Amino acid sequence: MMGLFSQAGSHIKRARGLSVDDRAPEDTEPDDTSILDENEGSVILSLISQLRVGMDLSKVTFPTFVLEPRSMLERITDFMSHPDLIFGAENCDDPDERFTRILQYYLAGWHIKPKGVKKPYNPVLGEFFRCRYDYPNGTQGFFVAEQVSHHPPISAFFYISPANRVCIVGELRPKSKFLGNSVSTTMEGENRITLMGVPDDGEYVVTMPNMYARGILFGKMVLELGDTCVVKNEKHRLFCDLEFKTKGFFSGTYNAIAGRVRRGNSDTGEVSGRWSHVMEFKSIKSGSKRVLFDAAKDGQNIAPKYVPDIEQQELYESRRLWKDLTQAIEERNMERATEAKSAVEDAQRELRRKREESGEKFVPRYFERRDGRWEPKLKIPRDDSSEAIDAVQTWIWPPTTEWR
């Protein structure tokens, strides 16, 4: 593959301003890289020949062998995989400790990813994914995500565990660009977390780092997280500026993070480590350290999702909508996968054409835009009663839903 992409790079003019940091990082881990066979490499070369540096990739169709067999709407659930890190945070008297628990929750979502360089399906307008969580302590969690806009692409999502007094509302607005030897995806949007047991805290707001697929033209194809994101709680003036470090060509550590936690203008702690391994928090005042998350030790304790049977799902529910594509990818039948993907996209284009002709406006099922933010069409229960749980579950699913 090295020779194939080196040859490709030799006849594609490198854009001015691109640095050595745009090359594929060295010494990466096997699970973070992709090796293409000859046919796959030919498809990539054909795709690259159509690209220009700085091009918006929202309308570019990627080959099916780079797809992760699930929708972006389902991938968002990765951040609901370790609820034990946030449950019970409301019982912490110290605001700094509650903030640290939120930071733990956020950092624990990154270790879950497919092997190699893969991207989830781009959701179509009106597509939705919903699931339920049954926790060991007898409580439940509920999640729904919906594609509320196609141009620009916007995914809105909502999670709640009434018994554990946690609610998360957010949206993602990804924007991808071709950079020469890499593709960048800017992850605009935010998670807004509420500890319902301490309403005076207000919201804990979390933004996302950007993603980079390196080595498109030459070198190994590698997925990296990069740039800076923020975790903040304005009520208590608590902030964490967290940098996801991309590995330099000559030095650096792969998957490294570094951050500083502060209250107002005073630093209170430091965050360091690797999001794929161990991350630590060090108190500036005491010098003591604590592990925020150990992917090898704690990463296996992922909360399982319960999803209705395919036959019980609606036509625009993610797993049913992409069923044929997912099956073809799992069978490594790329020809059939391409046909299945095209069938969904062609049907979406036809539906969009009919809407334009009739003047019909798309109305999301679960979310609505209020005060510039996408919010669930649900009066969020503020208690943990069985009535509140029933209200959430009935809003997301019809009563006849069968689970697996």
C-alpha positions as CSV (number, residue, x, y, z in Angstrom):
1,M,0.0,0.0,0.0
2,M,2.9,2.3,0.7
3,G,4.0,2.1,-2.9
4,L,0.5,2.6,-4.2
5,F,-0.1,5.8,-2.3
6,S,3.4,7.1,-2.9
7,Q,2.7,6.8,-6.6
8,A,-0.6,8.6,-6.2
9,G,1.1,11.4,-4.4
10,S,3.7,11.8,-7.1
11,H,1.3,13.1,-9.8
12,I,-1.1,15.1,-7.5
13,K,0.3,18.6,-6.9
14,R,0.7,19.3,-3.2
15,A,-1.1,22.4,-2.1
16,R,1.0,25.3,-0.8
17,G,1.0,25.6,3.0
18,L,0.6,21.9,3.8
19,S,3.2,20.9,6.3
20,V,4.8,17.6,7.4
21,D,2.1,17.3,10.0
22,D,-0.3,16.4,7.2
23,R,1.6,13.2,6.7
24,A,0.5,9.9,8.2
25,P,1.8,9.6,11.8
26,E,4.5,6.9,12.5
27,D,4.4,4.2,15.1
28,T,0.6,3.9,15.2
29,E,-1.2,1.0,16.7
30,P,-2.7,-1.8,14.5
31,D,-6.3,-1.0,15.5
32,D,-5.9,2.6,14.4
33,T,-4.7,1.9,10.9
34,S,-6.1,0.6,7.6
35,I,-4.4,-1.4,4.9
36,L,-6.1,-1.3,1.5
37,D,-5.9,-4.1,-1.1
38,E,-5.3,-3.3,-4.7
39,N,-9.0,-2.9,-5.7
40,E,-9.7,-0.6,-2.7
41,G,-6.7,1.5,-3.5
42,S,-7.9,2.0,-7.1
43,V,-11.2,3.2,-5.9
44,I,-9.5,5.7,-3.5
45,L,-7.3,7.0,-6.3
46,S,-10.4,7.5,-8.5
47,L,-12.1,9.4,-5.7
48,I,-9.1,11.5,-5.0
49,S,-8.7,12.5,-8.6
50,Q,-12.1,14.4,-8.2
51,L,-11.0,16.3,-5.1
52,R,-9.4,19.7,-4.6
53,V,-7.7,21.0,-1.4
54,G,-10.2,22.7,0.8
55,M,-13.3,21.1,-0.9
56,D,-16.4,20.5,1.3
57,L,-17.0,16.7,1.3
58,S,-20.6,16.8,2.3
59,K,-21.7,15.8,-1.2
60,V,-18.9,13.4,-1.9
61,T,-19.9,9.7,-2.0
62,F,-17.3,7.6,-0.2
63,P,-16.6,3.9,-1.1
64,T,-18.4,1.4,1.0
65,F,-15.3,-0.3,2.3
66,V,-14.4,2.7,4.4
67,L,-17.8,2.6,6.2
68,E,-18.4,1.5,9.7
69,P,-21.6,-0.7,9.7
70,R,-23.8,1.7,11.7
71,S,-25.3,5.1,11.4
72,M,-23.8,8.2,12.9
73,L,-26.9,8.4,15.0
74,E,-26.0,5.2,16.7
75,R,-22.4,6.1,17.1
76,I,-23.4,9.0,19.3
77,T,-24.5,6.3,21.9
78,D,-20.8,5.6,22.5
79,F,-20.9,8.5,25.0
80,M,-23.7,6.8,27.0
81,S,-21.6,3.7,27.4
82,H,-20.2,4.3,30.9
83,P,-23.0,5.8,32.9
84,D,-21.6,4.7,36.3
85,L,-19.1,7.5,35.9
86,I,-21.8,10.1,36.1
87,F,-24.5,8.4,38.1
88,G,-24.6,9.7,41.7
89,A,-22.6,12.8,40.9
90,E,-25.5,14.8,42.4
91,N,-24.6,13.4,45.8
92,C,-21.2,15.0,45.7
93,D,-21.2,18.2,47.9
94,D,-18.2,19.7,46.2
95,P,-18.9,21.4,42.8
96,D,-15.3,20.6,41.7
97,E,-16.0,16.9,42.2
98,R,-19.2,17.0,40.2
99,F,-17.3,18.7,37.4
100,T,-14.6,16.0,37.5
101,R,-17.3,13.3,37.2
102,I,-18.7,15.1,34.1
103,L,-15.2,15.2,32.7
104,Q,-14.8,11.5,33.3
105,Y,-18.0,10.7,31.4
106,Y,-16.9,12.7,28.4
107,L,-13.4,11.2,28.2
108,A,-14.7,7.6,28.5
109,G,-16.5,7.8,25.2
110,W,-13.6,8.0,22.9
111,H,-12.0,4.5,23.3
112,I,-15.0,2.9,21.5
113,K,-14.3,2.8,17.8
114,P,-14.0,0.4,14.9
115,K,-10.7,-1.1,13.8
116,G,-8.9,1.1,11.2
117,V,-10.1,4.2,9.5
118,K,-13.9,4.0,9.2
119,K,-16.7,6.4,9.1
120,P,-20.4,5.7,10.1
121,Y,-23.2,6.1,7.6
122,N,-24.3,9.7,6.9
123,P,-27.9,9.8,8.3
124,V,-30.6,10.8,5.9
125,L,-33.2,13.5,6.7
126,G,-35.8,12.1,9.1
127,E,-33.7,9.1,10.1
128,F,-33.8,8.2,13.8
129,F,-32.2,5.8,16.2
130,R,-33.6,4.9,19.6
131,C,-32.6,2.5,22.3
132,R,-33.0,1.6,26.0
133,Y,-30.5,0.7,28.7
134,D,-31.2,-1.6,31.6
135,Y,-28.6,-1.0,34.3
136,P,-27.4,-3.5,37.0
137,N,-28.9,-1.4,39.7
138,G,-32.4,-1.9,38.3
139,T,-32.7,1.5,36.7
140,Q,-33.1,2.4,33.0
141,G,-31.9,4.9,30.5
142,F,-33.5,6.1,27.3
143,F,-31.9,7.5,24.1
144,V,-33.2,8.9,20.8
145,A,-31.3,10.7,18.0
146,E,-32.7,12.2,14.8
147,Q,-31.3,13.7,11.7
148,V,-33.1,17.1,11.8
149,S,-31.3,18.7,8.8
150,H,-29.6,17.4,5.7
151,H,-28.0,20.6,4.4
152,P,-26.2,21.4,6.6
153,P,-26.2,18.0,8.3
154,I,-27.4,18.2,11.9
155,S,-27.9,15.3,14.3
156,A,-29.9,16.0,17.4
157,F,-29.9,13.6,20.4
158,F,-31.5,13.2,23.8
159,Y,-30.6,10.8,26.7
160,I,-32.3,10.6,30.0
161,S,-32.2,8.3,33.1
162,P,-34.9,9.6,35.4
163,A,-34.0,7.3,38.2
164,N,-30.3,8.3,38.1
165,R,-31.3,12.0,37.6
166,V,-29.2,12.6,34.5
167,C,-30.3,14.3,31.3
168,I,-28.2,15.0,28.1
169,V,-29.3,17.0,25.1
170,G,-27.1,17.9,22.2
171,E,-26.5,18.2,18.5
172,L,-23.6,17.5,16.1
173,R,-22.9,19.5,12.9
174,P,-20.0,17.7,11.2
175,K,-18.2,19.5,8.3
176,S,-15.6,17.6,6.3
177,K,-12.8,18.9,4.1
178,F,-10.1,17.4,1.9
179,L,-6.7,18.7,3.0
180,G,-4.2,17.0,0.7
181,N,-3.0,13.9,2.5
182,S,-5.8,13.9,5.0
183,V,-9.5,14.5,5.5
184,S,-10.6,16.7,8.4
185,T,-14.0,16.6,10.1
186,T,-14.9,19.6,12.2
187,M,-17.3,18.5,14.9
188,E,-19.4,21.5,15.6
189,G,-22.1,21.3,18.2
190,E,-22.2,20.4,21.9
191,N,-23.5,18.1,24.7
192,R,-25.5,19.8,27.4
193,I,-25.6,17.7,30.6
194,T,-27.9,18.3,33.5
195,L,-27.7,16.7,36.9
196,M,-31.4,16.9,37.7
197,G,-30.8,16.4,41.5
198,V,-28.8,19.7,41.6
199,P,-30.7,22.1,39.3
200,D,-28.8,25.1,40.6
201,D,-25.7,23.8,38.8
202,G,-27.3,24.6,35.5
203,E,-25.9,22.9,32.4
204,Y,-22.5,21.3,31.9
205,V,-21.5,22.0,28.3
206,V,-19.1,19.9,26.3
207,T,-17.8,20.5,22.8
208,M,-16.0,18.0,20.5
209,P,-12.5,17.8,19.1
210,N,-12.0,17.5,15.3
211,M,-11.2,14.3,13.5
212,Y,-8.5,13.6,10.9
213,A,-8.1,10.7,8.6
214,R,-4.4,10.8,7.7
215,G,-2.4,9.1,5.0
216,I,-5.0,9.4,2.2
217,L,-2.3,9.8,-0.6
218,F,0.7,8.1,1.0
219,G,1.7,6.4,4.2
220,K,-0.6,4.5,6.5
221,M,-4.3,5.5,6.7
222,V,-4.7,6.6,10.4
223,L,-7.6,8.2,12.3
224,E,-6.7,10.9,14.8
225,L,-8.5,13.3,17.1
226,G,-7.1,16.8,17.2
227,D,-7.4,20.4,18.4
228,T,-9.1,21.8,21.5
229,C,-12.5,21.3,23.0
230,V,-14.1,22.7,26.2
231,V,-15.9,21.3,29.2
232,K,-17.5,24.1,31.2
233,N,-20.0,24.9,33.9
234,E,-20.6,28.6,34.0
235,K,-22.6,28.6,37.2
236,H,-19.6,27.5,39.3
237,R,-17.1,29.2,36.8
238,L,-15.5,25.8,36.2
239,F,-13.7,25.1,32.9
240,C,-11.4,22.6,31.2
241,D,-9.6,23.4,28.0
242,L,-8.7,20.0,26.7
243,E,-6.3,19.5,23.8
244,F,-6.4,16.3,21.8
245,K,-2.8,16.2,20.4
246,T,-2.2,14.9,16.9
247,K,1.2,13.1,16.6
248,G,3.9,15.0,14.8
249,F,5.9,13.4,12.0
250,F,9.1,13.3,14.0
251,S,7.9,13.3,17.7
252,G,5.0,13.1,20.0
253,T,2.7,10.5,21.4
254,Y,-0.3,9.0,19.6
255,N,-3.8,9.7,21.1
256,A,-2.4,12.1,23.7
257,I,-4.5,14.6,25.6
258,A,-3.6,17.5,27.8
259,G,-5.8,19.9,29.7
260,R,-6.0,22.4,32.5
261,V,-9.0,22.7,34.8
262,R,-9.7,26.1,36.3
263,R,-12.2,27.8,38.5
264,G,-12.5,31.4,37.3
265,N,-8.9,32.5,36.5
266,S,-7.2,30.1,38.9
267,D,-5.9,26.7,37.7
268,T,-7.0,23.8,39.9
269,G,-5.8,20.7,38.1
270,E,-4.2,19.1,35.1
271,V,-5.4,16.4,32.8
272,S,-3.0,14.1,30.9
273,G,-2.7,10.7,29.3
274,R,-4.0,9.0,26.2
275,W,-7.7,8.7,25.4
276,S,-7.1,5.1,24.1
277,H,-5.3,4.1,27.3
278,V,-5.2,5.8,30.7
279,M,-6.1,9.4,31.6
280,E,-5.3,11.1,34.9
281,F,-6.2,14.2,36.8
282,K,-3.6,15.9,39.0
283,S,-4.6,18.4,41.7
284,I,-2.5,21.5,41.6
285,K,-3.2,22.3,45.3
286,S,-2.3,18.9,46.7
287,G,-0.3,17.3,44.0
288,S,-2.4,14.1,44.3
289,K,-3.3,12.1,41.2
290,R,-6.4,10.1,40.3
291,V,-7.2,8.0,37.3
292,L,-10.1,9.4,35.3
293,F,-10.5,6.5,33.0
294,D,-8.5,3.3,32.1
295,A,-9.6,2.0,28.8
296,A,-8.0,-1.4,29.3
297,K,-9.5,-1.9,32.7
298,D,-12.8,-0.1,32.5
299,G,-13.4,-0.1,28.8
300,Q,-15.0,-3.6,28.9
301,N,-17.9,-2.4,31.1
302,I,-19.9,-0.9,28.3
303,A,-23.6,-0.6,29.1
304,P,-25.5,-2.8,26.5
305,K,-28.1,-1.2,24.3
306,Y,-31.6,-2.8,23.8
307,V,-33.1,-2.0,20.4
308,P,-36.5,-3.2,19.0
309,D,-36.4,-6.1,16.6
310,I,-35.8,-5.0,13.0
311,E,-39.4,-6.2,12.2
312,Q,-40.7,-3.9,14.9
313,Q,-38.7,-0.8,13.7
314,E,-40.1,1.8,11.4
315,L,-38.9,2.4,7.9
316,Y,-36.7,5.4,8.9
317,E,-35.2,3.8,12.0
318,S,-31.5,3.5,11.5
319,R,-30.9,-0.3,11.7
320,R,-33.9,-1.1,9.5
321,L,-33.2,1.7,7.0
322,W,-29.5,0.5,6.5
323,K,-30.2,-3.2,7.0
324,D,-29.1,-4.3,3.6
325,L,-26.0,-2.2,3.6
326,T,-25.0,-3.4,7.0
327,Q,-25.5,-7.0,6.0
328,A,-23.5,-6.6,2.9
329,I,-20.6,-4.9,4.7
330,E,-20.5,-7.7,7.3
331,E,-20.4,-10.2,4.5
332,R,-17.7,-8.2,2.8
333,N,-19.8,-8.0,-0.4
334,M,-18.8,-4.6,-1.5
335,E,-20.7,-4.7,-4.8
336,R,-23.9,-5.5,-3.0
337,A,-23.1,-2.9,-0.3
338,T,-22.7,-0.2,-3.0
339,E,-26.1,-1.1,-4.4
340,A,-27.7,-1.1,-1.0
341,K,-26.2,2.3,-0.1
342,S,-27.3,3.8,-3.5
343,A,-30.8,2.5,-3.0
344,V,-31.3,4.4,0.2
345,E,-29.7,7.6,-1.2
346,D,-31.7,7.5,-4.4
347,A,-34.9,7.1,-2.5
348,Q,-33.9,10.1,-0.3
349,R,-33.3,12.2,-3.4
350,E,-36.6,11.3,-4.9
351,L,-38.4,12.1,-1.6
352,R,-36.6,15.5,-1.5
353,R,-37.6,16.2,-5.1
354,K,-41.3,15.5,-4.3
355,R,-41.1,17.8,-1.3
356,E,-39.7,20.6,-3.4
357,E,-42.4,20.1,-6.0
358,S,-45.2,20.1,-3.5
359,G,-43.8,22.8,-1.2
360,E,-43.9,20.4,1.7
361,K,-41.6,21.3,4.6
362,F,-39.9,18.6,6.6
363,V,-40.8,18.6,10.3
364,P,-38.7,16.5,12.7
365,R,-40.5,14.0,14.8
366,Y,-38.7,14.2,18.1
367,F,-37.0,17.6,18.1
368,E,-37.7,21.3,17.5
369,R,-35.6,24.4,17.3
370,R,-36.0,26.7,20.3
371,D,-33.9,29.7,21.1
372,G,-31.3,28.6,18.5
373,R,-30.9,25.1,19.9
374,W,-32.5,21.7,19.0
375,E,-34.5,20.5,22.0
376,P,-36.7,17.4,22.4
377,K,-40.5,17.8,21.9
378,L,-41.0,16.6,25.5
379,K,-41.5,18.3,28.8
380,I,-38.5,16.7,30.5
381,P,-39.6,15.0,33.8
382,R,-37.9,16.4,36.8
383,D,-38.6,13.5,39.1
384,D,-37.7,9.8,39.2
385,S,-41.2,8.5,39.5
386,S,-42.6,5.6,37.5
387,E,-44.9,8.1,35.8
388,A,-41.9,10.1,34.6
389,I,-40.3,6.9,33.3
390,D,-43.5,5.9,31.5
391,A,-43.9,9.4,30.0
392,V,-40.4,9.2,28.5
393,Q,-40.7,5.7,27.2
394,T,-44.2,6.3,25.7
395,W,-42.8,9.4,23.9
396,I,-40.0,7.5,22.3
397,W,-41.7,4.2,21.5
398,P,-45.3,2.9,20.9
399,P,-46.6,0.7,23.7
400,T,-46.4,-2.5,21.5
401,T,-42.7,-2.4,20.9
402,E,-40.9,-5.8,21.3
403,W,-37.3,-5.8,22.5
404,R,-34.2,-7.9,21.9
